[in-house]
Amino acid sequence: MKKEQKEQELFLKNNEAYIDANLFIYASTDLKKEGDNARKIIDLIKKKEISIFTATLTIDEILWAIQKKKNKETAYQLALLILEMPQLKFIPVDIEIIRSSINIYKKENLHPRDAIHLAAMQSKNIKAIISSDPDFDKIKDIKRIDFVYWD
């Protein structure tokens, strides 16, 4: 295991983190290293070794991506499994998060959905995101944990 991966795992075990939809998408569709790494993080979540959050928006993103890559039934089954994960706490995307995301969208030059995810994180004062999306690297107040390059 690389030193960076150990440091990231330790960071996750000592801090709350937010999950971007791409972790679940890689875990369910990728049979290569990236998918294996995503599944390792999901195992940490299942073992309750890390405190994890995501927005309700994530389910929409997962349904859409898995339906396109596989089929509607697989997307449906995966969404149900994710909803039943007791370790995963959902942040409702309410009007305050949407208002905040619009400001983030303009200020940070993020895509609209990424701005919603960041606003959801900020609503709970979460400082880490597990994501393969490098757009989050430009946000100075958060740490991105990139599972794609783990060994």
Secondary structure as GFF3:
##gff-version 3
##sequence-region A 1 151
A	DSSP	alpha_helix	3	14	.	.	.	ID=ss1
A	DSSP	beta_strand	16	19	.	.	.	ID=ss2
A	DSSP	alpha_helix	21	29	.	.	.	ID=ss3
A	DSSP	alpha_helix	33	46	.	.	.	ID=ss4
A	DSSP	beta_strand	51	55	.	.	.	ID=ss5
A	DSSP	alpha_helix	57	69	.	.	.	ID=ss6
A	DSSP	alpha_helix	72	83	.	.	.	ID=ss7
A	DSSP	beta_strand	88	91	.	.	.	ID=ss8
A	DSSP	alpha_helix	95	108	.	.	.	ID=ss9
A	DSSP	alpha_helix	112	123	.	.	.	ID=ss10
A	DSSP	beta_strand	128	130	.	.	.	ID=ss11
A	DSSP	three_ten_helix	134	138	.	.	.	ID=ss12
A	DSSP	beta_strand	143	145	.	.	.	ID=ss13
A	DSSP	three_ten_helix	147	149	.	.	.	ID=ss14
###
